[in-house]
Structure formats: structure tokens, C-alpha cells
């Protein structure tokens, strides 16, 4: 028996693709900004070139950045808006 999976695959769903796109752009923007501010050129280039759906960007921000991003800092950003 052959199952029809065309409608089931998430990348065939435009809303799913849009959500992933927004997610990636959000994290990439923050990570690029932070790496530029910290003068971490190699990280900037990796984040700019590699598309990882936010995984590399999140790892950089919370683990490898000279000044690590904290949850409290993100809460402050939200409150200040």
C-alpha cells in the first residue's frame, strides 16, 4: 500500500515555511548584531553564510559570545518595547 504524503510534509505547508523563515531571520539578526558588536569576525561570517534555522545563532548567543545573552536581557528588551 502506498501512502500519499504530499500534504503531510511540513515544508509543503506555506505557513510552516513562513514560521521557520521568521524564526531564522529573528535569531540571525540578533546573532549578527551581537557578533559585530563583540568584534567576533569569524562568528559573524559563519552566522552570515550558514543557514541553520537558528541553531548556530542560538548556540552563539547563549554559549560562545564574548558577552552571553541571558533570558533576563531578552525580557528587558520585551518590556522596553
C-alpha positions as CSV (number, residue, x, y, z in Angstrom):
1,X,0.0,0.0,0.0
2,X,1.4,3.4,-1.0
3,X,0.6,6.4,1.3
4,X,0.2,9.9,-0.1
5,X,2.5,12.2,2.0
6,X,2.4,15.3,-0.2
7,X,0.1,17.2,2.1
8,X,1.7,15.8,5.3
9,X,5.3,17.0,4.8
10,X,5.8,20.3,6.8
11,X,7.8,22.0,4.1
12,X,4.8,21.8,1.7
13,X,2.9,23.9,4.1
14,X,3.4,27.6,3.4
15,X,2.5,28.7,7.0
16,X,5.2,26.3,8.4
17,X,7.8,27.6,5.9
18,X,6.9,31.2,6.9
19,X,7.2,30.5,10.6
20,X,10.6,28.9,10.1
21,X,11.7,31.8,7.9
22,X,10.7,34.4,10.6
23,X,12.3,32.3,13.3
24,X,15.6,32.1,11.4
25,X,15.7,35.8,10.5
26,X,15.0,36.8,14.1
27,X,17.9,34.7,15.6
28,X,20.2,35.5,12.7
29,X,19.7,39.3,13.1
30,X,20.3,39.2,16.9
31,X,23.4,37.0,16.4
32,X,24.9,39.1,13.6
33,X,24.4,42.2,15.6
34,X,26.0,40.7,18.8
35,X,29.0,39.2,16.9
36,X,29.6,42.6,15.2
37,X,29.4,44.5,18.5
38,X,31.9,42.0,20.1
39,X,34.3,42.2,17.1
40,X,34.0,38.4,16.5
41,X,34.6,38.4,12.8
42,X,34.7,34.6,12.3
43,X,31.4,34.1,14.1
44,X,29.9,36.9,12.0
45,X,30.9,35.2,8.8
46,X,29.7,31.7,9.9
47,X,26.3,33.1,11.0
48,X,26.0,35.1,7.8
49,X,26.8,32.3,5.5
50,X,25.5,29.1,7.2
51,X,21.7,28.6,7.2
52,X,20.8,26.5,10.2
53,X,17.3,27.6,11.1
54,X,18.5,29.4,14.1
55,X,20.6,26.6,15.7
56,X,24.0,28.1,15.2
57,X,22.7,31.6,16.1
58,X,21.2,30.4,19.4
59,X,24.4,28.5,20.3
60,X,26.5,31.5,19.6
61,X,24.3,33.9,21.6
62,X,23.9,31.7,24.7
63,X,27.2,29.8,24.7
64,X,30.0,31.2,22.6
65,X,29.5,35.0,22.6
66,X,32.0,37.1,24.5
67,X,29.0,38.6,26.3
68,X,26.5,35.8,26.5
69,X,22.8,36.6,26.0
70,X,20.7,36.0,29.1
71,X,17.0,35.3,29.4
72,X,16.7,38.4,31.7
73,X,18.3,40.6,28.9
74,X,15.6,39.3,26.5
75,X,12.9,40.0,29.0
76,X,14.2,43.6,29.3
77,X,14.1,44.0,25.5
78,X,10.4,42.9,25.5
79,X,9.5,45.2,28.4
80,X,11.2,48.2,26.8
81,X,9.1,47.9,23.6
